[in-house]
Amino acid sequence: MTNTMFQLETPQLVLRELTEEDAPLMLAVLNDADFLRNVGDRGVRTVDDARRYIVDGPMAMYRQYGFGMYRVELKDGTAIGLCGLVKRDGLDDVDIGFAFLPDFRGQGYALEAAEAVMQYAREQVALKRVVAITLPDNTPSVRLLEKIGLQPEGRITLPNDDDELLLMGWSATPTKN
């Protein structure tokens, strides 16, 4: 590992770039019942699938955009989930996303990680707008997104998907209606 790898630290957490060694974490997150219900099935069933998913997704995004989805761990190194920025097909703007393992939900970790990623998006990446998508009835995600400054903007459907999603957004300059 090089010491130039991206890392964010918060009072309780460390966020860093995913590597192929994070395949077990990715496998666990992508196959969690809540992830499958609220985000969708990514077809990742084995550690090798997860390794490929990391290489083709987050690692490719780091190279292309300078950001991506990050591993979230406690200060002791325990992996607890994912949080980061994604440039996805069907969205004009960069999207913030998060997914945490069941044992680490409801303890403020997702909020702490998402606040750090939003600050990074504004101050380091200099994004003027960040969006998020979620199922409208995923109340915990909607509440967290509101806490980090995103507001509901409408409903959208992504390419090759049938689910109607709630689009939430934050802009550096308030939009005039």
Secondary structure, 3 states (H helix, E strand, C coil): CCCCCCEEECCCEEEEECCHHHHHHHHHHHCCHHHHHHCCCCCCCCHHHHHHHHHHHHHHHHHHHCCCEEEEEECCCCEEEEEEEECCCCCCCEEEEEEECHHHCCCCHHHHHHHHHHHHHHHCCCCCEEEEEECCCCHHHHHHHHHCCCEEEEEECCCCCCCCEEEEEEECCCCCC
